[in-house]
Amino acid sequence: MYSTTTILQSKKRIFVLPVKKEEHTNDLQRPPVFSGTRQKLIRLLIWLNILVVSLYIFRNPYAAIIQTKRLLRFRNKFRNGHTLKKYARSGNRYFFTYNAPGWPSAAFNRYIRHQLKNIKDGVNNTSIHTLLFGITKKCGFKCEHCCEWENLNKPEVLSVGNMVEIVHRFQQLGVTQIQLSGGEPMNRFQDILFLLDNAKKGTDFWILTSGYNFTADKAILLKQHGLTGITISLDHCDEALHDAFRGVTGSFKRVFHAAACARHAGLAICFSICATKKFIALPNLLRYAELAKEAGASFIQILEPQAVGHYARQVVSLPDSQINQLEQFYELMNYDEPSFIGYPIISYHGYYSRRIGCAGSGKDFLYVDTDGDVHSCSFCQHKLFSALDEGLGNHLQQLKRTGCAVFSKCEKNKHHETA
């Protein structure tokens, strides 16, 4: 299967990775991630677009340039001083991260307005970038890390009308990305189509799925109704261990069937993993990246296990050594090695939070559960207020002032100092 061995050197260690023989593939089979001159040109055009948006907001060339530079400095801190060397393409749009809408689009321009206003005004605004929205309690899986474990398969509370109203409320507050979760959201497939049809323009929609009930016909319909992409949970590179983690035999095969359907429909793809103590090892991480690349994924999202839901009252937090290993892997895949240019872009929330603070608590995103109640995020669950309450903007402003207690002192965190 492999013909050569490539020695990959990073700043911290030497990696030995088998490299496959070059194969002739059609455009559909090639990973949608690119680099080089094309990526640099797109990056230049994106920053020109950002400057234009800044001019529109501040109405003064000097102020616009100053705020754009501040945004650039923030991005450098966000990436620990690294420059992203690859972008992903889906359709006629380009993505530099899983956490932002594709460019060019109205959603991207709204996202930039949100970022610029956050830098200028801090918590003194009501805008929000991403909404994680649990739309159903129904799920046939028994996932080891499930945040909604105590609510699964109870009677539904939200009608499709409630769902549309909640989405409209957050769109009025500037939301540019909505991730539909559950439960398993594909259990409300017709309601998702209705929601997509009745949402206002200027927002990217993603579905967070296990791959259940995700067929080729449904993928095409979702794309036609305006879905941007799907985030598929793949929690191990070993089939048996993934199936055990999900509690259902055949879960692993569903992941790759769903990815193939999404790829053929023109949907962007992200693989999401809850990186547990048992999983974190270099061979597993590299194999996972290889599987995601082969499936045509643009992104990999790394989540750290938290003691909520099914993990409540368990000691699941990662030790420093494994956090360091994940951070090295993140930097290696995204920034360090030319050999990984064609691999998916890694999104790692823990990495960002330890450097710039958590983006939850309404700073950039929050979580609305299957009852329509707002939480700081899906891992810091505490019902705060209903998304259907009047004065939602005032509630969000107060939530931003409170912030995230877990990462409130991220600038003193040793991972920030040593990474």
Kinemage of the C-alpha trace (Angstrom):
@kinemage 1
@onewidth
@group {chain A} dominant
@subgroup {mainchain}
@vectorlist {calphas} color= white
{ca met a 1} P 0.000 0.000 0.000
{ca tyr a 2} L 2.848 2.406 0.820
{ca ser a 3} L 5.956 2.846 -1.287
{ca thr a 4} L 8.208 5.216 0.645
{ca thr a 5} L 8.779 6.649 4.065
{ca thr a 6} L 9.005 10.386 4.533
{ca ile a 7} L 10.782 11.922 7.504
{ca leu a 8} L 8.767 14.873 8.756
{ca gln a 9} L 10.573 17.269 11.052
{ca ser a 10} L 8.813 19.813 13.264
{ca lys a 11} L 10.209 22.198 15.826
{ca lys a 12} L 9.607 19.709 18.609
{ca arg a 13} L 10.252 16.242 17.253
{ca ile a 14} L 10.789 14.054 14.187
{ca phe a 15} L 7.849 12.154 12.762
{ca val a 16} L 7.994 9.150 10.490
{ca leu a 17} L 4.982 8.945 8.194
{ca pro a 18} L 4.299 6.490 5.358
{ca val a 19} L 3.354 8.215 2.114
{ca lys a 20} L 1.060 6.615 -0.434
{ca lys a 21} L 1.950 6.201 -4.066
{ca glu a 22} L 0.535 8.961 -6.242
{ca glu a 23} L -2.806 7.922 -7.654
{ca his a 24} L -4.784 9.329 -10.585
{ca thr a 25} L -8.080 10.654 -9.277
{ca asn a 26} L -10.825 12.818 -10.661
{ca asp a 27} L -11.673 16.223 -9.200
{ca leu a 28} L -14.374 14.809 -6.960
{ca gln a 29} L -11.924 12.434 -5.279
{ca arg a 30} L -9.212 15.021 -4.661
{ca pro a 31} L -9.205 16.732 -1.250
{ca pro a 32} L -10.792 20.200 -1.480
{ca val a 33} L -7.827 21.771 0.338
{ca phe a 34} L -5.243 23.816 -1.554
{ca ser a 35} L -2.188 25.993 -0.953
{ca gly a 36} L 0.572 27.840 -2.790
{ca thr a 37} L 0.112 30.859 -5.072
{ca arg a 38} L -3.623 30.347 -5.392
{ca gln a 39} L -4.078 30.379 -1.618
{ca lys a 40} L -1.969 33.531 -1.265
{ca leu a 41} L -4.021 35.287 -3.938
{ca ile a 42} L -7.305 34.346 -2.253
{ca arg a 43} L -5.922 35.511 1.094
{ca leu a 44} L -5.040 38.891 -0.430
{ca leu a 45} L -8.528 39.255 -1.901
{ca ile a 46} L -10.107 38.326 1.436
{ca trp a 47} L -8.125 40.989 3.289
{ca leu a 48} L -9.069 43.571 0.649
{ca asn a 49} L -12.695 42.566 1.226
{ca ile a 50} L -12.163 42.985 4.986
{ca leu a 51} L -10.743 46.482 4.439
{ca val a 52} L -13.788 47.427 2.337
{ca val a 53} L -16.129 46.190 5.094
{ca ser a 54} L -14.103 48.178 7.637
{ca leu a 55} L -14.427 51.312 5.494
{ca tyr a 56} L -18.187 50.774 5.319
{ca ile a 57} L -18.416 50.500 9.134
{ca phe a 58} L -16.089 53.294 10.231
{ca arg a 59} L -16.570 55.730 7.319
{ca asn a 60} L -13.005 56.913 7.726
{ca pro a 61} L -10.004 55.468 5.839
{ca tyr a 62} L -7.613 55.971 8.742
{ca ala a 63} L -9.956 54.366 11.275
{ca ala a 64} L -10.701 51.529 8.857
{ca ile a 65} L -7.004 50.742 8.398
{ca ile a 66} L -6.354 50.891 12.155
{ca gln a 67} L -9.222 48.509 12.957
{ca thr a 68} L -8.206 46.127 10.147
{ca lys a 69} L -4.663 46.020 11.552
{ca arg a 70} L -6.085 45.308 14.995
{ca leu a 71} L -8.050 42.424 13.527
{ca leu a 72} L -4.887 41.105 11.862
{ca arg a 73} L -2.996 41.254 15.178
{ca phe a 74} L -5.865 39.404 16.847
{ca arg a 75} L -5.739 36.689 14.184
{ca asn a 76} L -1.983 36.341 14.731
{ca lys a 77} L -2.523 35.854 18.470
{ca phe a 78} L -5.380 33.469 17.728
{ca arg a 79} L -2.971 31.339 15.667
{ca asn a 80} L -0.019 31.786 18.020
{ca gly a 81} L 1.853 33.816 15.404
{ca his a 82} L 1.481 31.274 12.593
{ca thr a 83} L 0.266 31.968 9.066
{ca leu a 84} L -2.329 29.610 7.652
{ca lys a 85} L -0.869 27.916 4.579
{ca lys a 86} L -3.985 26.286 3.164
{ca tyr a 87} L -7.629 27.028 2.425
{ca ala a 88} L -10.584 24.847 1.535
{ca arg a 89} L -13.011 25.330 -1.314
{ca ser a 90} L -16.644 24.264 -1.513
{ca gly a 91} L -18.514 25.279 -4.633
{ca asn a 92} L -17.512 28.841 -5.460
{ca arg a 93} L -16.627 29.776 -1.879
{ca tyr a 94} L -13.369 29.619 0.054
{ca phe a 95} L -12.951 28.753 3.742
{ca phe a 96} L -9.936 29.476 5.940
{ca thr a 97} L -11.505 27.961 9.068
{ca tyr a 98} L -14.425 25.783 10.071
{ca asn a 99} L -15.581 28.554 12.413
{ca ala a 100} L -16.232 31.219 9.782
{ca pro a 101} L -18.535 31.455 6.745
{ca gly a 102} L -17.111 30.938 3.290
{ca trp a 103} L -15.902 33.861 1.171
{ca pro a 104} L -17.283 35.591 -0.852
{ca ser a 105} L -20.755 35.809 0.701
{ca ala a 106} L -23.087 38.041 2.656
{ca ala a 107} L -22.501 35.734 5.635
{ca phe a 108} L -18.755 36.373 5.455
{ca asn a 109} L -19.249 40.146 5.400
{ca arg a 110} L -21.541 39.941 8.435
{ca tyr a 111} L -18.943 37.786 10.182
{ca ile a 112} L -16.255 40.417 9.578
{ca arg a 113} L -18.555 43.150 10.876
{ca his a 114} L -19.016 41.077 14.029
{ca gln a 115} L -15.257 40.617 14.459
{ca leu a 116} L -14.492 44.313 13.925
{ca lys a 117} L -17.210 45.427 16.348
{ca asn a 118} L -16.036 42.944 18.971
{ca ile a 119} L -12.511 44.328 18.745
{ca lys a 120} L -13.764 47.913 18.948
{ca asp a 121} L -16.639 47.616 21.454
{ca gly a 122} L -15.892 44.432 23.396
{ca val a 123} L -18.974 43.200 25.251
{ca asn a 124} L -20.867 46.429 24.609
{ca asn a 125} L -22.745 44.971 21.668
{ca thr a 126} L -25.389 42.317 21.173
{ca ser a 127} L -23.976 40.638 18.072
{ca ile a 128} L -23.162 36.943 18.002
{ca his a 129} L -21.351 34.932 15.368
{ca thr a 130} L -22.248 31.234 15.818
{ca leu a 131} L -25.320 29.536 17.233
{ca leu a 132} L -25.143 25.858 18.190
{ca phe a 133} L -28.804 24.814 18.188
{ca gly a 134} L -30.117 21.486 19.494
{ca ile a 135} L -33.275 20.882 17.481
{ca thr a 136} L -34.255 17.373 18.604
{ca lys a 137} L -34.074 15.023 21.573
{ca lys a 138} L -34.402 11.966 19.352
{ca cys a 139} L -31.348 9.757 18.936
{ca gly a 140} L -30.767 6.029 18.522
{ca phe a 141} L -27.107 6.173 19.589
{ca lys a 142} L -25.533 5.822 23.030
{ca cys a 143} L -22.471 7.985 22.628
{ca glu a 144} L -19.888 7.847 25.384
{ca his a 145} L -19.480 11.649 25.568
{ca cys a 146} L -23.077 12.804 24.865
{ca cys a 147} L -23.797 16.239 26.370
{ca glu a 148} L -27.571 15.715 26.111
{ca trp a 149} L -27.618 12.255 27.690
{ca glu a 150} L -30.302 13.037 30.275
{ca asn a 151} L -32.658 14.536 27.668
{ca leu a 152} L -32.401 11.930 24.914
{ca asn a 153} L -35.643 10.551 23.482
{ca lys a 154} L -37.908 12.561 25.767
{ca pro a 155} L -40.935 14.319 24.179
{ca glu a 156} L -40.005 17.158 21.834
{ca val a 157} L -40.580 20.690 23.131
{ca leu a 158} L -39.739 22.873 20.123
{ca ser a 159} L -42.137 23.033 17.190
{ca val a 160} L -40.778 23.863 13.761
{ca gly a 161} L -42.353 27.305 14.245
{ca asn a 162} L -40.331 27.754 17.458
{ca met a 163} L -37.193 26.743 15.585
{ca val a 164} L -37.774 29.332 12.856
{ca glu a 165} L -38.525 32.050 15.417
{ca ile a 166} L -35.328 31.304 17.372
{ca val a 167} L -33.247 31.349 14.191
{ca his a 168} L -34.813 34.674 13.118
{ca arg a 169} L -34.091 36.208 16.532
{ca phe a 170} L -30.422 35.306 16.326
{ca gln a 171} L -30.165 36.366 12.706
{ca gln a 172} L -31.386 39.799 13.790
{ca leu a 173} L -28.474 39.810 16.243
{ca gly a 174} L -26.035 39.179 13.395
{ca val a 175} L -25.482 35.423 13.583
{ca thr a 176} L -23.549 34.201 10.542
{ca gln a 177} L -23.285 30.465 11.231
{ca ile a 178} L -25.876 28.086 12.697
{ca gln a 179} L -24.946 24.499 13.551
{ca leu a 180} L -27.963 22.215 13.946
{ca ser a 181} L -27.395 19.459 16.496
{ca gly a 182} L -29.448 17.240 18.796
{ca gly a 183} L -29.889 14.399 19.513
{ca glu a 184} L -29.517 13.346 15.932
{ca pro a 185} L -30.840 16.226 13.773
{ca met a 186} L -31.529 14.018 10.758
{ca asn a 187} L -34.533 12.736 12.745
{ca arg a 188} L -36.168 16.093 11.878
{ca phe a 189} L -35.183 16.122 8.230
{ca gln a 190} L -38.386 17.714 6.869
{ca asp a 191} L -38.274 20.370 9.598
{ca ile a 192} L -34.674 21.158 8.632
{ca leu a 193} L -35.736 21.730 5.028
{ca phe a 194} L -38.544 24.025 6.238
{ca leu a 195} L -36.101 25.895 8.480
{ca leu a 196} L -33.612 26.369 5.653
{ca asp a 197} L -36.361 27.655 3.370
{ca asn a 198} L -37.637 30.153 5.937
{ca ala a 199} L -34.353 31.424 7.367
{ca lys a 200} L -33.164 34.823 6.248
{ca lys a 201} L -30.247 35.050 3.850
{ca gly a 202} L -26.714 35.732 5.023
{ca thr a 203} L -26.201 32.758 7.360
{ca asp a 204} L -24.319 29.502 6.806
{ca phe a 205} L -26.062 26.362 8.079
{ca trp a 206} L -24.324 23.139 9.111
{ca ile a 207} L -25.753 19.859 10.407
{ca leu a 208} L -23.909 17.971 13.167
{ca thr a 209} L -24.631 14.305 12.545
{ca ser a 210} L -23.466 10.790 13.294
{ca gly a 211} L -24.213 9.889 9.675
{ca tyr a 212} L -27.568 8.334 10.582
{ca asn a 213} L -30.187 8.377 7.827
{ca phe a 214} L -27.951 10.515 5.612
{ca thr a 215} L -28.590 9.391 2.038
{ca ala a 216} L -27.530 10.669 -1.368
{ca asp a 217} L -31.028 11.980 -2.125
{ca lys a 218} L -31.228 13.809 1.201
{ca ala a 219} L -27.782 15.327 0.716
{ca ile a 220} L -28.855 16.760 -2.645
{ca leu a 221} L -32.064 18.164 -1.143
{ca leu a 222} L -30.171 19.767 1.729
{ca lys a 223} L -27.763 21.400 -0.701
{ca gln a 224} L -30.642 22.667 -2.851
{ca his a 225} L -32.345 24.169 0.209
{ca gly a 226} L -29.209 26.054 1.220
{ca leu a 227} L -27.168 23.867 3.590
{ca thr a 228} L -23.458 24.745 3.657
{ca gly a 229} L -22.023 21.521 5.044
{ca ile a 230} L -22.175 18.644 7.489
{ca thr a 231} L -20.057 17.916 10.541
{ca ile a 232} L -19.789 14.158 11.003
{ca ser a 233} L -18.769 12.662 14.326
{ca leu a 234} L -15.884 10.213 13.919
{ca asp a 235} L -14.430 9.427 17.318
{ca his a 236} L -11.822 6.821 16.439
{ca cys a 237} L -9.866 5.694 13.397
{ca asp a 238} L -10.524 2.063 14.372
{ca glu a 239} L -13.930 0.788 13.244
{ca ala a 240} L -14.665 -1.377 16.275
{ca leu a 241} L -13.597 1.306 18.755
{ca his a 242} L -15.670 3.996 17.032
{ca asp a 243} L -18.718 1.720 17.027
{ca ala a 244} L -18.181 1.008 20.727
{ca phe a 245} L -17.880 4.742 21.467
{ca arg a 246} L -21.165 5.368 19.633
{ca gly a 247} L -22.903 2.348 21.110
{ca val a 248} L -24.188 1.122 17.735
{ca thr a 249} L -22.614 -1.412 15.370
{ca gly a 250} L -22.192 -0.005 11.874
{ca ser a 251} L -21.645 3.587 13.015
{ca phe a 252} L -18.194 3.723 11.390
{ca lys a 253} L -19.547 2.737 7.978
{ca arg a 254} L -22.327 5.324 8.276
{ca val a 255} L -19.713 8.059 8.690
{ca phe a 256} L -18.043 7.359 5.367
{ca his a 257} L -21.303 6.740 3.549
{ca ala a 258} L -22.552 10.136 4.743
{ca ala a 259} L -19.274 11.785 3.712
{ca ala a 260} L -19.499 10.289 0.213
{ca cys a 261} L -23.105 11.481 -0.161
{ca ala a 262} L -22.209 14.971 1.033
{ca arg a 263} L -19.176 15.185 -1.245
{ca his a 264} L -21.191 14.242 -4.329
{ca ala a 265} L -23.883 16.773 -3.400
{ca gly a 266} L -21.328 19.576 -3.123
{ca leu a 267} L -21.574 20.022 0.657
{ca ala a 268} L -18.534 20.962 2.730
{ca ile a 269} L -17.427 18.268 5.186
{ca cys a 270} L -15.949 18.428 8.677
{ca phe a 271} L -15.001 15.402 10.777
{ca ser a 272} L -15.406 15.994 14.521
{ca ile a 273} L -13.676 14.001 17.250
{ca cys a 274} L -13.910 13.967 21.023
{ca ala a 275} L -10.237 13.217 21.683
{ca thr a 276} L -10.186 10.975 24.754
{ca lys a 277} L -7.245 9.794 26.836
{ca lys a 278} L -7.479 6.374 25.213
{ca phe a 279} L -7.391 7.805 21.688
{ca ile a 280} L -4.589 10.362 21.889
{ca ala a 281} L -1.461 8.843 20.369
{ca leu a 282} L 0.463 9.999 17.332
{ca pro a 283} L -0.364 6.956 15.134
{ca asn a 284} L -4.086 7.436 15.841
{ca leu a 285} L -3.957 11.164 15.073
{ca leu a 286} L -2.113 10.628 11.802
{ca arg a 287} L -4.422 7.796 10.748
{ca tyr a 288} L -7.453 9.916 11.588
{ca ala a 289} L -6.139 12.754 9.409
{ca glu a 290} L -5.541 10.287 6.578
{ca leu a 291} L -9.110 8.946 6.801
{ca ala a 292} L -10.547 12.461 6.808
{ca lys a 293} L -8.489 13.387 3.759
{ca glu a 294} L -9.542 10.260 1.877
{ca ala a 295} L -13.199 11.051 2.653
{ca gly a 296} L -12.872 14.533 1.137
{ca ala a 297} L -13.172 16.468 4.388
{ca ser a 298} L -12.168 20.120 4.445
{ca phe a 299} L -11.907 20.307 8.234
{ca ile a 300} L -11.240 18.294 11.373
{ca gln a 301} L -12.682 19.593 14.635
{ca ile a 302} L -10.965 18.484 17.856
{ca leu a 303} L -13.013 18.618 21.064
{ca glu a 304} L -11.677 17.877 24.530
{ca pro a 305} L -13.861 15.666 26.760
{ca gln a 306} L -15.707 17.467 29.552
{ca ala a 307} L -17.451 16.081 32.639
{ca val a 308} L -20.997 16.866 31.474
{ca gly a 309} L -23.870 14.741 30.180
{ca his a 310} L -22.861 11.084 29.921
{ca tyr a 311} L -19.402 12.010 31.267
{ca ala a 312} L -20.834 13.757 34.345
{ca arg a 313} L -18.937 13.037 37.572
{ca gln a 314} L -16.189 11.234 35.639
{ca val a 315} L -12.515 12.219 35.488
{ca val a 316} L -12.187 12.741 31.738
{ca ser a 317} L -10.099 15.934 31.519
{ca leu a 318} L -6.901 15.477 29.559
{ca pro a 319} L -3.498 15.604 31.285
{ca asp a 320} L -1.026 18.306 30.259
{ca ser a 321} L 1.064 15.848 28.263
{ca gln a 322} L -1.863 14.915 26.006
{ca ile a 323} L -2.967 18.539 25.602
{ca asn a 324} L 0.566 19.353 24.479
{ca gln a 325} L 0.471 16.457 22.034
{ca leu a 326} L -2.827 17.679 20.542
{ca glu a 327} L -1.449 21.211 20.244
{ca gln a 328} L 1.679 19.937 18.492
{ca phe a 329} L -0.501 17.949 16.107
{ca tyr a 330} L -2.670 21.008 15.434
{ca glu a 331} L 0.363 23.148 14.570
{ca leu a 332} L 1.997 20.393 12.550
{ca met a 333} L -1.071 19.813 10.364
{ca asn a 334} L -1.977 23.471 9.877
{ca tyr a 335} L 1.350 25.289 9.747
{ca asp a 336} L 4.588 23.334 9.884
{ca glu a 337} L 4.933 20.687 7.240
{ca pro a 338} L 4.538 20.883 3.435
{ca ser a 339} L 3.690 17.175 3.448
{ca phe a 340} L 0.374 17.957 5.172
{ca ile a 341} L -0.741 20.723 2.815
{ca gly a 342} L -3.457 18.569 1.209
{ca tyr a 343} L -4.885 17.449 4.553
{ca pro a 344} L -7.962 18.975 6.222
{ca ile a 345} L -7.632 22.189 8.223
{ca ile a 346} L -7.696 21.494 11.967
{ca ser a 347} L -10.054 23.413 14.262
{ca tyr a 348} L -9.190 22.987 17.957
{ca his a 349} L -11.229 25.001 20.451
{ca gly a 350} L -8.983 24.259 23.412
{ca tyr a 351} L -5.962 25.633 21.537
{ca tyr a 352} L -7.753 28.914 20.836
{ca ser a 353} L -9.262 29.248 24.306
{ca arg a 354} L -5.903 28.911 26.033
{ca arg a 355} L -4.607 31.862 23.987
{ca ile a 356} L -7.466 34.318 23.564
{ca gly a 357} L -10.085 33.075 26.022
{ca cys a 358} L -13.196 31.016 25.350
{ca ala a 359} L -15.368 32.285 22.505
{ca gly a 360} L -18.501 31.009 24.247
{ca ser a 361} L -20.842 32.877 26.612
{ca gly a 362} L -22.023 34.988 23.696
{ca lys a 363} L -18.581 36.418 22.899
{ca asp a 364} L -18.731 34.612 19.569
{ca phe a 365} L -21.049 31.661 20.134
{ca leu a 366} L -23.509 30.068 22.523
{ca tyr a 367} L -25.728 27.010 22.782
{ca val a 368} L -29.520 26.756 22.621
{ca asp a 369} L -30.751 23.393 23.858
{ca thr a 370} L -33.656 21.226 22.750
{ca asp a 371} L -35.996 23.099 25.123
{ca gly a 372} L -35.057 26.445 23.568
{ca asp a 373} L -32.995 27.525 26.581
{ca val a 374} L -29.684 29.369 26.276
{ca his a 375} L -26.404 28.069 27.761
{ca ser a 376} L -22.901 29.571 27.673
{ca cys a 377} L -21.881 26.604 25.539
{ca ser a 378} L -22.704 22.922 25.159
{ca phe a 379} L -19.957 21.984 27.661
{ca cys a 380} L -20.832 24.638 30.285
{ca gln a 381} L -24.470 23.697 30.614
{ca his a 382} L -26.661 25.827 32.817
{ca lys a 383} L -30.040 27.091 31.644
{ca leu a 384} L -29.769 30.883 31.650
{ca phe a 385} L -32.878 32.170 29.845
{ca ser a 386} L -35.155 31.198 26.991
{ca ala a 387} L -34.199 32.091 23.438
{ca leu a 388} L -37.883 33.009 23.012
{ca asp a 389} L -37.797 35.630 25.795
{ca glu a 390} L -38.300 39.278 24.967
{ca gly a 391} L -35.133 41.324 25.398
{ca leu a 392} L -32.855 38.586 24.066
{ca gly a 393} L -30.233 41.184 23.122
{ca asn a 394} L -30.055 42.535 26.683
{ca his a 395} L -29.687 39.014 28.047
{ca leu a 396} L -26.807 38.369 25.638
{ca gln a 397} L -25.061 41.583 26.607
{ca gln a 398} L -25.118 40.538 30.260
{ca leu a 399} L -23.918 37.043 29.332
{ca lys a 400} L -20.941 38.558 27.495
{ca arg a 401} L -20.004 40.570 30.572
{ca thr a 402} L -20.038 37.394 32.678
{ca gly a 403} L -17.830 35.521 30.203
{ca cys a 404} L -16.299 32.069 30.600
{ca ala a 405} L -14.927 31.259 34.057
{ca val a 406} L -12.912 28.264 32.837
{ca phe a 407} L -10.653 30.282 30.524
{ca ser a 408} L -10.974 33.706 32.164
{ca lys a 409} L -7.235 33.690 32.991
{ca cys a 410} L -6.040 32.128 29.758
{ca glu a 411} L -3.149 34.599 29.487
{ca lys a 412} L -1.665 33.016 32.620
{ca asn a 413} L -2.201 29.459 31.444
{ca lys a 414} L 1.018 27.521 31.179
{ca his a 415} L 0.039 26.077 27.795
{ca his a 416} L -0.067 29.637 26.488
{ca glu a 417} L 3.387 30.291 27.900
{ca thr a 418} L 5.076 27.147 26.622
{ca ala a 419} L 3.355 26.291 23.324
